[in-house]
Every structure is written in C-alpha cells, then in structure tokens.
Amino acid sequence: VFTGHIVSAVAQGCRQCFTANTSQQRIVEPVFECLVYSAGPTRGKIYSLLHRRRAQIGDEILQEGTDMFYIKSYLPATESFGLQDELRTLTSGAATAQLRVDHWETLEIDPYYK
C-alpha cells in the first residue's frame, strides 16, 4: 500500500461525507469570551471598540470601593486579531483583555451560494 493511495482514499471519503447532505451544512466560527479589565473613565472607548469588532456585551461588573470594572463580552475569533494593542492604545494602557474560546456560532450564510 502506497501513501498516495491512502491519502487520496481519505480525501475522497471526506469529500463524499461533506457533500452527502448539503441542505444542513453551515459554516461556523469560534467565539471567544472576552474579559476586559480597566479603571477610570475608559468605559466609552472600550464599548465603542467592542461594538466595532462585532462583540456581544454580556455583563459589566464594578468592583466596590474602587474605580475598577470589567466587561464580559463574546467576540468572534476573526475580530480578535490586534485587539490587545488597539485596546491599550485607546485607553493609554489602562485596559487589558483576556480571551478564551467559549463556543462555536453558526453563520447565517449558505456555503453553496453561487
């Protein structure tokens, strides 16, 4: 058995699996849970940045006795590139973000649309 035969057989099997039921196939994208920590009057800048990057704001929590707060949002992975740099630039270093993969979201586009 040659390696080329195995690779082409697996590729053909995968292709047939993907095209077997085209009515239910959809494209999905990973979504990060994004926690932005900040202090002071930077809230408006952070919200505008998150909305521009298609984030869905989940929660905002203020720490009692301080001006610290954090914003919990859900951010598509494609929009996360350069987020940390832009966030620090907009807030002059007062904010930082923490990202983790949370879920996959189905896109409403048809992958077979011509």
C-alpha positions in Angstrom: 0.0 0.0 0.0 1.4 3.3 -1.0 1.0 6.5 0.9 -0.5 8.3 -2.1 -3.3 5.7 -2.3 -4.2 6.2 1.4 -4.2 10.0 1.2 -6.4 10.1 -1.9 -8.8 7.5 -0.4 -9.2 9.6 2.8 -9.6 12.8 0.8 -12.3 11.2 -1.4 -14.1 9.8 1.7 -14.0 13.2 3.4 -15.3 14.9 0.2 -18.2 12.5 0.0 -19.1 13.0 3.7 -19.3 16.7 3.2 -21.4 16.6 0.1 -23.7 13.8 1.2 -26.3 16.1 2.9 -25.8 19.7 1.6 -29.1 21.0 3.0 -27.9 21.2 6.5 -24.3 22.2 6.1 -23.4 25.6 7.6 -20.2 27.4 8.3 -19.3 28.0 12.0 -16.8 30.4 13.6 -15.2 30.2 17.0 -16.3 32.8 19.6 -14.1 34.0 22.4 -15.3 35.0 25.9 -13.6 38.4 26.3 -13.0 39.9 29.7 -11.8 43.5 29.6 -10.3 44.9 32.8 -9.9 48.6 33.2 -10.1 51.5 35.6 -11.1 55.1 35.3 -13.1 56.9 32.5 -12.3 54.4 29.7 -15.6 52.7 29.5 -17.0 54.5 26.5 -13.8 53.8 24.4 -13.9 50.1 25.3 -17.6 49.8 24.4 -17.0 51.5 21.0 -14.1 49.2 20.3 -16.0 46.1 21.2 -19.1 47.1 19.1 -16.9 47.9 16.1 -15.5 44.4 16.4 -18.9 42.7 16.4 -18.8 41.8 20.1 -21.9 41.0 22.1 -21.7 42.6 25.5 -22.7 40.2 28.2 -22.1 41.9 31.6 -20.4 44.7 33.3 -19.2 44.4 36.9 -17.9 47.2 39.1 -15.6 46.5 42.0 -16.9 48.2 45.1 -14.7 50.8 46.6 -12.5 51.2 43.5 -12.9 52.6 40.0 -12.0 49.2 38.6 -14.5 47.3 36.4 -14.6 44.5 33.9 -16.7 44.0 30.9 -17.6 40.4 29.8 -18.4 40.1 26.1 -18.4 37.5 23.3 -16.1 38.2 20.4 -15.7 36.4 17.1 -12.2 35.0 16.8 -11.7 36.7 13.5 -12.2 40.1 15.2 -9.7 39.4 18.0 -6.5 40.0 16.0 -4.9 43.2 17.2 -7.4 43.7 20.0 -4.9 43.9 22.8 -2.8 46.5 21.0 -5.8 48.7 20.0 -7.3 48.4 23.5 -4.1 49.6 25.1 -3.6 52.4 22.6 -7.2 53.7 23.0 -7.1 53.6 26.8 -3.4 54.7 27.2 -2.5 51.4 28.8 -5.4 51.4 31.3 -7.2 48.4 30.0 -6.3 44.8 29.2 -8.2 41.9 27.8 -8.3 38.2 28.5 -9.7 35.8 25.8 -10.7 32.2 25.9 -12.6 30.0 23.5 -16.2 29.8 24.6 -18.4 28.3 21.9 -18.9 27.9 18.1 -21.5 30.1 16.4 -23.3 29.1 13.2 -23.1 31.8 10.4 -26.3 32.5 8.5 -24.6 32.3 5.1 -25.0 29.4 2.7 -21.7 27.8 1.9 -23.0 26.7 -1.5 -24.5 30.0 -2.6 -23.3 30.9 -6.1 
